[in-house]
Amino acid sequence: MGFNNNNLESFKNKKDLIEELYYYKSIILKKIKNGDYNSALEKVRSALVLIEEHKDSFNIEKELLDFYNINKKVRDDLVNHRMIYERRFNNLLKEKLSENNLENFSKLLAMLKNEVDQNLDKYKLQHISENITKYFKYIKKMYEILSCYRVLNYHNASDKIFDFVRDIKTENFPNLKMLISLTYQNLIRNRLYLCSKECDKLTLSDLSQKMAINQDQLIDFINLIQKQPKSPIQDYIPRTQEVVFKKSRY
């Protein structure tokens, strides 16, 4: 005996109903085995509707409980498969990024994106796919920043970094946020190095204008890098607001 989702039959006796539900169950279990969870859920819903239609006529509490359990199993299996892809994506977000490993990281992310898209509807992975697509947009912007940085176009790189930071602020992409922070630090450090080649010292105001960065941020950065071995900064004198550069260039 088959079933029709649009026109549910009305059964005159419990035996025929049980046979029909058994047929539902066999189809559902086959779909679960094949990983067709969404279609299995549709059949479970149809079976539950059929049970609801006849629960006042027959004692089918056992069958109702059986299909409730099947429904839970299908949903749990679906969630578990979805969580596998979510964990893989979240683990990638924990990877420490650098200019050197960004290309290899992008390849790993592309492989995950391909798998996600192949199972998009099967496991309802639309949200993960959208997040990976969004992540790739930021990687593209990151490459644009690095391109400016490599050709010493510091002002353009700085503008792009500020735009990047503003756009990514609400996103949960921690490794990209760390990478852009390190990139900005390297950018400022290299610009200070160029200034150190031209001058022995500069006022904070002049240096701030040269680097297109406000004075408070500049002081914070000077304090951050001053004691680092390759820092171009020898000293900052608050009384005169002068920045003294190292004479031995690194």
N, C-alpha and C positions, 0 to 999 in steps of 0.2 A: 504494500500500500504506500503510495507516495504522498507528498504534501504540497500544498499551494499556499504561498505566503499571503496572497491577496484574498483568498476565499477559504478561510478556515472551516473545516467540516464540523458538523455537530454529530457527536457519537451517541448512539442509543444504548450501548453497553460498555462496561469498563474494559472488557477484554480487547475490543477493537481499539479503544483509546490507548491502552498500554502498548499494543503492537505498534501503533502510530508513533508513540513517544520513543519506543525502542528504535524505530527506524530513524527518528530525529537524532537520537543519541549516537547511533552507528555512523551517521554522516558527520556529526560534530566531531567525534573522536578521530575520524579519518582526516578531517580538516586540521585538527590540532597536530596530528602526526606530520602533516605536510607543511606545518608552519603557517597555515592560512587562518590566522587568528581573528582577523576582522570579519571574515565570512562565517567563522565558527560562532562569533558573538551574535551575528544576525540570526543564525539558526537557533541559538540558545534563547534569544528574545522571542522568537516565534513559538518555540516549545513552551515557554513560560506563559505566553498569551493563551495558548491552547489549554494549558492547565487551569489558568484563571477562569476560562470560559466554562470549565466543567467541574470545578472544585465543589460547587454546591450540589452537583448531581452524584458524584462518586467520591469515595474516600481515597484520595490520591496525595495524601500528605507525604508519603515516602518518595513518590516521584517528584513532587515539588522540591523537597530537600535535595534530592539527587541533582536536579538541574540547577539549583542554587549553588551547589558545590562545584558543578562543572563550570558555571558562569564565573565563579571565583578563581578557579584554576586557569581558565582562559585569560582572564584579566591579569592575574599574577604573572603568567608566562609572558604576556605582552609587555608588562611593565619591566620584567627582568631583562628581556631582550633590549628594550629601550635604554635601560640603565647601563647596559654594556657599552653602548655607543656614547652615552653621556659621560661615563667614567673615562673612556678613552680620550674624549675631547678635553675633559677637565684635567686629566693627567698631562696633556700637551700644554695646557695653560700654566702648568707648574714648571715647565722646562725653562731653564735660564737661557735667555736669548743674548746673542752678540752679533756684531756685524759679520763675523766669520761663519757662524752656524745658521744664519737666517735662511739661506738657500736650502740646506738640508732639512731644516724644520718645515719649510714651506712644502717640500716634497712629501713629508710624512702627513702633513695636514691635507694635502691634495689626495693622498691615498685614502684617508679616512672619509673625506668628502665624497669620493667615488663610491665607497661602500655604503655610506649613508643614503646617497641618492638612489642606489640600486634597491634599497629596502625602505624607501621613503614612505610609501603607503602601507607596506606590510606591517611595519612596526610604529607607524605614526611618528616619523622622525623629522617632521617639517621644522620644528623649532630649532633642532640641532643644525639642520642644513642652513637655515637662515643665519644662525650665529656664526657658522663657519664662513659663509659668504661675506658677512659683515667683517669678520676677522681678516679675510683676504684683502678687503678694501683698505684696511689700515696697514697691512703689509706693503701694499702698493704705494701708499703715502710715505711709508718708512723708507722705501727705496728711493723715492724722490728726494727726501731729506738727505739721505746718505750721498746721493749723486751731487747735490749742491755742496755738501760738506767736503767731498773729495776734491772738487775743483776750487776749493777755498772761497766759494760764494757764501760767505758767512751771514751776510744780512738776509739773503733769500732763505738760507737754511734756518736762521733764527725765526723768521716770520712763519715758515712752514711748521716749525716745532711748536710755536705758540698756538697755531690753528689746530694742530694734531692734539695737543694737550687739552684744549677746550672741547674738541669733538669726542675724545675718548673718555672724558671725565666720568660719564655715567655708565660706561661699559665695564663689565667684569672680565677684563683681559689683563691680569696682573703682570704677566711677563712682558707684554708690549709696553705697559706703563713704565716698568723698570728699565727697559731698553731705551725708551725715549728720554728718560731721566739721565741715563749714563751717556747717551749721545749728546745731550745738551751740555753736560759737564765737560765732555771732551772738546766740544765746540768752543766753550768759554775758555778752557785751558789753552787751546791752540791760539785763540785770539790774543790771550794774554802773552803768550810766547812771542807772537809777532810784535806786540807792543814793546816787549822787553828787548827786542833786537834794535828797536828804533830809539829807545829812551832809557836813561838810567832810573828816572823816577817821573811820576806824573801825579797831579792832584787827582783826588777821587772824582771830582767834577769832570775834569778833562777825560779821564779814563772811562767814566760812565758814558760820556757822549761818544767817544770812539767806538765803544762796544755796543751802543744802543741798548743799554740795560740800566735799570734804575739803581741808585746808589745803595739802597738797603740790600737789594739782591746781590749786588756786587760785593759788598762787605761780607755778607753771609758766605759767598763762594770763596772769597779770599781766605776767610777763617777756615773753611773746609779743606782747602788744598795747600795752605801755606807750609805745613809741616811735611807734606809729601815729598819724597826724594826728587821727583822730577818737576816740582813746582817752580815756575819762573818768578815767583814772588819771594823776595827776601824779607820784606817787612811792610807792615801798614802802621803809620804813625797817626793815631787818632787826633792828637793835639793840632797837627798841621794838616791833617787829612791828606797825607801824601802816601802813595804806594811806591815802594822801593823795589826795583827788580834786581835779580841776581846778576852779577857780572859774568860768572861762568855760565854760558848758555848750555842747555841740555840738548 
